[in-house]
């Protein structure tokens, strides 16, 4: 580059060599550097994209499983409610049966007690009749032992009957 009055001269040969070198450099860089880096970046981008898609699929699967478990839980809660209702219903039936059985047994006890009371009453009446007969015989023997007049005999009989009425009422 020689100076010709301040003008820059360009050598076309050097310029063409530099331009060819630059194009060769671009070709070599493109083939051995840019393509592998671009391919590496595309692969990484695809991996990230696939990972996000997998995560989304897994998220949907997890949501489906969660919904299935929720449905199963709801079904179990429903069955538990039905079991509780059935147990309550059976408990009410058993309670009613126990009450009815107790009522029957109470009625039988009352009937037996009434029968026993009736037998005791009949027994007491029979004993009272026997005592009355004994007292009548005793009174008759006392009357025979004494000589009493007719008014005294009536008085003894009235007293005896009155005594019997008092005993029968008690």
GUTI-927307 format. One record per residue: residue in three letters; x, y, z negated of N, C-alpha, C, O, CB in turn. Coordinates in steps of 0.05 Angstrom, whole numbers, padded with zeros to 5 digits, always signed. Glycine has a CB too. Example, Ala and Ser with C-alpha at 12.3 -4.5 7.8 and 13.67 -1.06 7.14 Angstrom:
ala+00264-00114-00156+00246-00090-00156+00264-00066-00156+00285-00066-00169+00226-00089-00181;ser+00257-00045-00142+00273-00021-00143+00258+00001-00157+00268+00023-00161+00282-00012-00114;
! end
This chain:
unk+00017-00023+00000+00000+00000+00000+00018+00025+00000+00029+00033-00020-00019-00001-00024;unk+00020+00035+00021+00036+00058+00024+00018+00082+00026-00004+00081+00037+00054+00056+00049;unk+00027+00102+00015+00010+00125+00015+00012+00141+00040+00034+00148+00049+00017+00143-00009;unk-00009+00147+00051-00011+00163+00076-00027+00187+00069-00050+00190+00078-00024+00147+00099;unk-00018+00202+00056-00031+00227+00050-00054+00224+00031-00074+00238+00033-00041+00239+00076;unk-00051+00206+00013-00071+00202-00008-00093+00184+00000-00113+00182-00014-00082+00228-00016;unk-00092+00172+00022-00114+00154+00030-00105+00126+00022-00082+00118+00025-00120+00156+00061;unk-00124+00112+00014-00118+00084+00005-00123+00067+00030-00142+00070+00044-00137+00075-00019;unk-00104+00050+00034-00108+00033+00056-00114+00005+00046-00103-00004+00026-00083+00033+00074;unk-00130-00008+00059-00140-00034+00051-00128-00054+00071-00130-00051+00095-00171-00036+00049;unk-00117-00075+00059-00107-00096+00076-00129-00116+00079-00139-00128+00060-00081-00109+00065;unk-00136-00120+00103-00159-00138+00109-00150-00167+00104-00168-00183+00097-00169-00135+00138;unk-00128-00174+00106-00119-00201+00102-00120-00207+00072-00129-00229+00064-00090-00205+00113;unk-00111-00189+00056-00111-00194+00027-00140-00195+00018-00148-00211+00001-00096-00172+00011;unk-00156-00177+00029-00184-00176+00021-00198-00202+00029-00214-00212+00013-00199-00152+00035;unk-00192-00213+00052-00205-00238+00060-00195-00261+00043-00210-00279+00036-00199-00244+00090;unk-00169-00261+00036-00159-00283+00019-00171-00281-00009-00179-00301-00021-00127-00281+00017;unk-00173-00257-00019-00185-00254-00046-00215-00261-00045-00225-00274-00063-00182-00224-00056;unk-00228-00254-00023-00256-00261-00021-00259-00291-00018-00278-00302-00030-00269-00247+00004;unk-00242-00304-00004-00243-00333-00001-00237-00346-00027-00249-00366-00035-00224-00343+00021;unk-00217-00335-00042-00210-00346-00068-00234-00343-00087-00241-00361-00103-00185-00332-00080;unk-00247-00320-00086-00270-00316-00103-00292-00335-00097-00305-00346-00115-00280-00286-00101;unk-00298-00340-00072-00319-00358-00063-00312-00387-00072-00330-00402-00080-00324-00356-00033;unk-00287-00394-00069-00278-00421-00077-00281-00424-00107-00291-00444-00117-00248-00426-00069;unk-00273-00402-00121-00276-00403-00150-00306-00405-00158-00313-00421-00176-00265-00377-00163;unk-00323-00391-00145-00352-00393-00150-00362-00421-00144-00378-00432-00159-00368-00372-00133;unk-00353-00433-00122-00361-00460-00115-00352-00480-00136-00367-00496-00146-00350-00468-00087;unk-00327-00478-00144-00315-00496-00163-00330-00493-00190-00337-00512-00203-00285-00492-00166;unk-00333-00468-00199-00347-00463-00224-00376-00473-00223-00386-00485-00242-00347-00432-00231;unk-00389-00468-00200-00417-00477-00197-00419-00508-00198-00437-00519-00210-00428-00467-00171;unk-00400-00521-00185-00400-00550-00184-00392-00563-00210-00405-00582-00219-00382-00560-00161;unk-00372-00553-00222-00361-00566-00246-00368-00553-00272-00365-00566-00293-00331-00568-00244;unk-00378-00529-00272-00385-00516-00297-00414-00509-00299-00428-00517-00318-00368-00491-00301;unk-00424-00494-00280-00452-00484-00282-00472-00507-00280-00492-00508-00295-00457-00464-00260;unk-00468-00526-00261-00487-00548-00258-00488-00565-00283-00510-00571-00293-00480-00565-00233;unk-00465-00574-00294-00466-00590-00318-00479-00575-00342-00494-00586-00358-00438-00599-00326;unk-00471-00549-00344-00483-00533-00366-00513-00530-00362-00529-00532-00381-00469-00505-00368;unk-00522-00524-00337-00550-00521-00331-00565-00548-00336-00587-00548-00347-00554-00512-00302;unk-00552-00570-00327-00564-00596-00331-00566-00602-00361-00586-00613-00371-00547-00618-00317;unk-00545-00595-00376-00545-00599-00405-00567-00583-00418-00581-00593-00436-00517-00592-00417;unk-00570-00558-00410-00591-00541-00421-00618-00551-00414-00636-00551-00431-00587-00512-00411;unk-00622-00561-00389-00648-00573-00381-00654-00598-00398-00677-00601-00407-00648-00580-00351;unk-00634-00615-00402-00638-00639-00418-00646-00632-00446-00664-00643-00458-00612-00656-00418;unk-00631-00613-00457-00638-00604-00485-00666-00592-00486-00680-00598-00505-00617-00583-00495;unk-00673-00576-00467-00700-00565-00465-00721-00586-00463-00742-00585-00476-00702-00545-00442;unk-00715-00607-00446-00734-00629-00444-00736-00645-00470-00758-00653-00477-00726-00648-00420;unk-00714-00649-00483-00714-00663-00509-00731-00648-00529-00748-00659-00543-00686-00667-00520;unk-00727-00622-00530-00743-00605-00549-00772-00606-00542-00790-00609-00559-00733-00576-00549;unk-00778-00605-00516-00806-00606-00506-00818-00633-00514-00841-00634-00524-00808-00601-00476;unk-00803-00655-00509-00813-00682-00516-00817-00685-00546-00836-00698-00555-00793-00703-00505;unk-00798-00673-00561-00801-00675-00590-00826-00660-00599-00841-00671-00616-00776-00662-00604;unk-00831-00637-00588-00856-00622-00595-00881-00638-00587-00900-00638-00602-00856-00595-00582;unk-00880-00650-00563-00903-00667-00554-00907-00691-00573-00929-00697-00580-00898-00676-00525;unk-00884-00703-00581-00886-00726-00599-00897-00717-00626-00914-00731-00638-00858-00739-00603;unk-00887-00694-00635-00897-00683-00661-00927-00678-00658-00942-00684-00677-00882-00657-00669;unk-00936-00667-00637-00965-00661-00633-00981-00687-00632-01002-00688-00644-00969-00645-00607;unk-00971-00707-00618-00985-00733-00617-00986-00745-00645-01007-00755-00654-00970-00753-00598;unk-00963-00745-00660-00963-00755-00687-00982-00740-00705-00995-00751-00722-00934-00755-00698;unk-00982-00714-00701-01000-00697-00717-01029-00705-00712-01045-00707-00731-00996-00666-00710;unk-01036-00710-00687-01063-00719-00680-01069-00746-00692-01091-00751-00702-01067-00719-00649;unk-01049-00764-00691-01052-00791-00703-01056-00789-00733-01074-00802-00744-01028-00809-00697;unk-01040-00772-00745-01043-00768-00774-01071-00757-00781-01083-00765-00800-01021-00749-00785;unk-01079-00737-00765-01106-00726-00769-01128-00747-00766-01148-00747-00781-01111-00702-00750;unk-01124-00764-00746-01144-00786-00741-01144-00805-00765-01165-00813-00775-01138-00801-00715;unk-01120-00813-00774-01118-00831-00797-01130-00818-00822-01144-00831-00837-01088-00838-00803;unk-01125-00792-00826-01136-00777-00848-01167-00778-00847-01180-00782-00867-01126-00748-00849;unk-01177-00773-00823-01206-00773-00819-01217-00801-00824-01239-00804-00836-01214-00764-00791;unk-01203-00822-00815-01212-00849-00821-01212-00855-00851-01232-00867-00861-01193-00869-00806;unk-01191-00847-00864-01190-00851-00893-01213-00835-00907-01225-00845-00926-01163-00842-00905;unk-01218-00811-00898-01240-00795-00909-01266-00809-00905-01283-00810-00923-01240-00767-00897;unk-01270-00820-00881-01295-00835-00875-01297-00859-00893-01319-00865-00903-01296-00843-00846;unk-01275-00874-00897-01275-00897-00914-01281-00889-00943-01296-00903-00957-01248-00912-00913;unk-01269-00867-00952-01274-00857-00979-01303-00849-00982-01316-00856-01003-01256-00833-00985;unk-01315-00836-00962-01343-00829-00964-01360-00854-00965-01380-00855-00980-01351-00811-00939;unk-01353-00874-00949-01368-00899-00948-01366-00913-00976-01386-00923-00986-01358-00918-00926;unk-01342-00913-00987-01339-00925-01014-01355-00910-01035-01367-00922-01052-01309-00926-01022;unk-01354-00884-01033-01370-00868-01052-01400-00874-01049-01415-00875-01069-01365-00838-01048;unk-01409-00877-01025-01437-00884-01020-01443-00911-01032-01464-00915-01045-01443-00884-00990;unk-01425-00931-01028-01429-00958-01038-01429-00958-01069-01445-00971-01081-01408-00977-01028;unk-01411-00942-01081-01410-00940-01110-01436-00928-01120-01447-00938-01140-01386-00923-01119;unk-01446-00908-01107-01472-00896-01115-01494-00917-01113-01511-00918-01131-01478-00872-01097;unk-01494-00933-01092-01515-00953-01089-01512-00974-01111-01532-00984-01122-01513-00966-01061;unk-01488-00982-01117-01483-01002-01138-01493-00991-01165-01505-01006-01181-01453-01010-01140;unk-01487-00966-01170-01496-00954-01196-01526-00953-01197-01538-00959-01218-01484-00925-01199;unk-01539-00945-01175-01568-00945-01174-01579-00973-01179-01599-00976-01194-01578-00933-01148;unk-01568-00993-01166-01577-01020-01169-01574-01030-01198-01591-01042-01209-01562-01039-01149;unk-01550-01023-01209-01545-01031-01237-01565-01017-01256-01575-01030-01275-01516-01025-01245;unk-01571-00992-01251-01590-00977-01267-01618-00990-01264-01632-00993-01284-01591-00947-01259;unk-01625-00997-01240-01652-01009-01235-01653-01036-01250-01674-01042-01263-01656-01013-01205;unk-01632-01052-01247-01632-01078-01261-01632-01075-01291-01646-01090-01306-01608-01095-01253;unk-01618-01054-01301-01618-01049-01330-01646-01041-01339-01655-01050-01361-01598-01026-01336;unk-01660-01025-01323-01688-01017-01331-01706-01042-01331-01722-01045-01349-01699-00996-01311;unk-01702-01059-01312-01719-01084-01311-01713-01101-01335-01732-01111-01348-01714-01099-01285;unk-01687-01105-01342-01680-01121-01365-01691-01108-01391-01700-01122-01409-01650-01124-01367;unk-01689-01082-01392-01699-01068-01416-01729-01073-01419-01739-01078-01441-01693-01037-01414;unk-01744-01071-01397-01772-01076-01397-01779-01105-01405-01797-01110-01420-01785-01069-01370;unk-01763-01123-01395-01767-01152-01401-01761-01156-01431-01776-01171-01444-01749-01170-01384;unk-01740-01144-01441-01733-01147-01470-01756-01135-01487-01763-01147-01507-01706-01133-01476;unk-01766-01112-01479-01788-01100-01494-01812-01117-01494-01825-01122-01514-01795-01071-01483;unk-01819-01128-01470-01842-01146-01468-01839-01171-01485-01857-01179-01499-01847-01153-01438;unk-01814-01183-01484-01809-01207-01500-01811-01200-01530-01822-01216-01545-01780-01218-01493;unk-01800-01177-01537-01801-01169-01566-01830-01165-01574-01838-01173-01597-01785-01144-01571;unk-01846-01154-01557-01874-01149-01563-01889-01176-01566-01905-01179-01584-01888-01133-01540;unk-01882-01196-01548-01895-01222-01551-01887-01235-01577-01904-01246-01591-01886-01240-01527;unk-01861-01233-01584-01852-01245-01609-01865-01232-01633-01872-01245-01652-01821-01244-01611;unk-01867-01205-01632-01880-01191-01653-01910-01200-01656-01920-01203-01678-01878-01160-01649;unk-01923-01203-01633-01951-01212-01634-01953-01240-01645-01972-01246-01661-01963-01211-01605;unk-01934-01257-01638-01934-01285-01649-01930-01284-01679-01944-01298-01694-01913-01302-01636;unk-01912-01267-01688-01907-01264-01717-01932-01254-01731-01939-01264-01753-01883-01246-01723;unk-01945-01235-01719-01970-01224-01731-01991-01246-01732-02005-01249-01753-01980-01200-01715;unk-01993-01262-01711-02013-01283-01710-02006-01304-01732-02024-01314-01746-02013-01297-01682;unk-01981-01311-01734-01973-01331-01754-01978-01320-01782-01988-01334-01800-01943-01338-01751;unk-01971-01294-01786-01976-01283-01813-02006-01282-01819-02014-01287-01841-01964-01254-01814;unk-02022-01275-01798-02051-01275-01802-02061-01303-01809-02078-01306-01826-02065-01264-01777;unk-02050-01323-01795-02059-01350-01801-02051-01358-01829-02067-01371-01843-02046-01370-01780;unk-02026-01351-01837-02017-01358-01864-02035-01343-01884-02043-01355-01904-01987-01350-01868;unk-02041-01318-01879-02058-01303-01898-02086-01315-01899-02097-01318-01921-02060-01273-01889;unk-02096-01324-01876-02123-01336-01876-02122-01362-01891-02141-01368-01906-02132-01341-01846;unk-02101-01378-01888-02099-01404-01903-02097-01398-01933-02110-01411-01949-02074-01420-01894;unk-02081-01378-01940-02078-01371-01968-02105-01361-01980-02111-01367-02003-02056-01349-01972;unk-02119-01346-01963-02145-01336-01972-02164-01360-01977-02178-01361-01997-02157-01317-01951;unk-02164-01379-01957-02182-01402-01961-02173-01418-01985-02190-01429-02000-02181-01420-01935;unk-02147-01421-01988-02137-01435-02011-02145-01421-02038-02153-01434-02057-02106-01437-02010;unk-02144-01394-02038-02152-01379-02061-02181-01382-02067-02190-01385-02090-02145-01349-02058;unk-02197-01382-02045-02226-01385-02049-02232-01413-02060-02249-01415-02078-02241-01381-02022;unk-02219-01433-02049-02223-01460-02059-02215-01462-02088-02229-01474-02105-02207-01481-02042;unk-02192-01450-02095-02183-01450-02123-02203-01435-02140-02208-01443-02163-02155-01438-02125;unk-02213-01413-02130-02233-01398-02145-02258-01414-02150-02270-01413-02171-02240-01371-02130;unk-02266-01429-02129-02290-01446-02133-02284-01468-02154-02301-01473-02171-02298-01460-02106;unk-02260-01479-02152-02253-01499-02172-02253-01487-02200-02263-01499-02219-02225-01512-02166;unk-02241-01463-02203-02241-01450-02229-02269-01443-02238-02276-01445-02261-02224-01424-02228;unk-02286-01435-02218-02314-01429-02225-02328-01454-02235-02343-01453-02255-02329-01418-02201;unk-02322-01476-02222-02335-01501-02231-02325-01508-02258-02341-01517-02276-02329-01524-02211;unk-02299-01505-02263-02288-01511-02289-02300-01493-02311-02307-01502-02332-02257-01509-02289;unk-02301-01467-02303-02312-01448-02323-02342-01454-02328-02352-01450-02350-02309-01419-02312;unk-02356-01462-02307-02384-01469-02310-02387-01493-02329-02404-01493-02347-02398-01475-02283;unk-02369-01512-02324-02371-01536-02342-02363-01528-02370-02376-01537-02389-02352-01559-02331;unk-02343-01511-02372-02334-01502-02399-02356-01486-02412-02362-01489-02436-02309-01485-02397;unk-02369-01468-02397-02391-01452-02408-02414-01470-02416-02427-01466-02436-02400-01431-02387;unk-02420-01490-02399-02442-01508-02405-02436-01524-02430-02454-01529-02446-02448-01527-02381;unk-02411-01533-02433-02404-01548-02457-02406-01531-02481-02414-01540-02503-02376-01561-02454;unk-02398-01505-02479-02400-01487-02502-02429-01482-02509-02437-01480-02532-02385-01461-02497;unk-02445-01480-02488-02473-01475-02493-02485-01499-02506-02501-01496-02525-02488-01469-02466;unk-02477-01522-02497-02488-01546-02509-02478-01549-02538-02493-01559-02555-02480-01571-02493;unk-02455-01540-02543-02444-01542-02571-02460-01524-02589-02465-01531-02612-02414-01535-02571;unk-02467-01502-02580-02482-01484-02597-02511-01486-02590-02519-01494-02568-02472-01454-02593;unk-02525-01479-02607-02553-01477-02601-02559-01448-02597-02558-01432-02616-02571-01490-02622;unk-02566-01441-02573-02571-01413-02567-02599-01411-02557-02611-01430-02548-02551-01402-02547;unk-02608-01387-02559-02635-01383-02549-02634-01376-02519-02612-01374-02507-02649-01360-02564;unk-02656-01373-02507-02659-01369-02479-02646-01343-02469-02634-01342-02448-02688-01371-02470;unk-02649-01322-02484-02638-01296-02476-02608-01296-02476-02595-01284-02460-02648-01273-02494;unk-02596-01311-02495-02567-01313-02497-02557-01329-02473-02536-01323-02462-02559-01327-02523;unk-02572-01349-02464-02564-01365-02440-02564-01348-02415-02546-01350-02399-02583-01389-02437;unk-02584-01331-02413-02585-01313-02390-02562-01293-02390-02549-01287-02370-02612-01298-02389;unk-02557-01284-02414-02535-01265-02417-02508-01278-02410-02492-01265-02396-02533-01254-02447;unk-02503-01303-02418-02478-01317-02411-02476-01321-02380-02455-01317-02369-02477-01344-02425;unk-02498-01328-02368-02498-01333-02339-02493-01306-02324-02477-01305-02305-02525-01345-02330;unk-02506-01284-02333-02501-01258-02321-02472-01249-02324-02460-01239-02305-02520-01237-02333;unk-02461-01253-02347-02433-01246-02352-02415-01263-02334-02395-01252-02323-02426-01251-02382;unk-02421-01288-02332-02405-01306-02315-02405-01297-02286-02384-01295-02273-02415-01335-02318;unk-02429-01290-02276-02432-01282-02248-02418-01255-02243-02405-01251-02223-02462-01280-02240;unk-02421-01237-02262-02408-01211-02260-02377-01215-02260-02363-01202-02244-02416-01193-02283;unk-02367-01232-02276-02338-01238-02277-02329-01250-02250-02307-01244-02241-02332-01258-02300;unk-02346-01267-02239-02339-01280-02213-02338-01258-02191-02320-01259-02174-02359-01302-02206;unk-02357-01240-02191-02357-01219-02171-02332-01201-02173-02321-01193-02153-02383-01202-02174;unk-02324-01195-02197-02300-01179-02201-02275-01194-02191-02258-01181-02178-02297-01172-02231;unk-02273-01219-02196-02250-01235-02187-02250-01238-02157-02229-01237-02144-02250-01262-02200;unk-02273-01240-02145-02275-01243-02116-02267-01217-02102-02255-01218-02081-02304-01252-02108;unk-02274-01195-02114-02267-01169-02102-02237-01163-02103-02227-01149-02086-02282-01147-02115;unk-02224-01174-02123-02195-01169-02127-02181-01190-02111-02156-01190-02110-02185-01169-02157;
! end
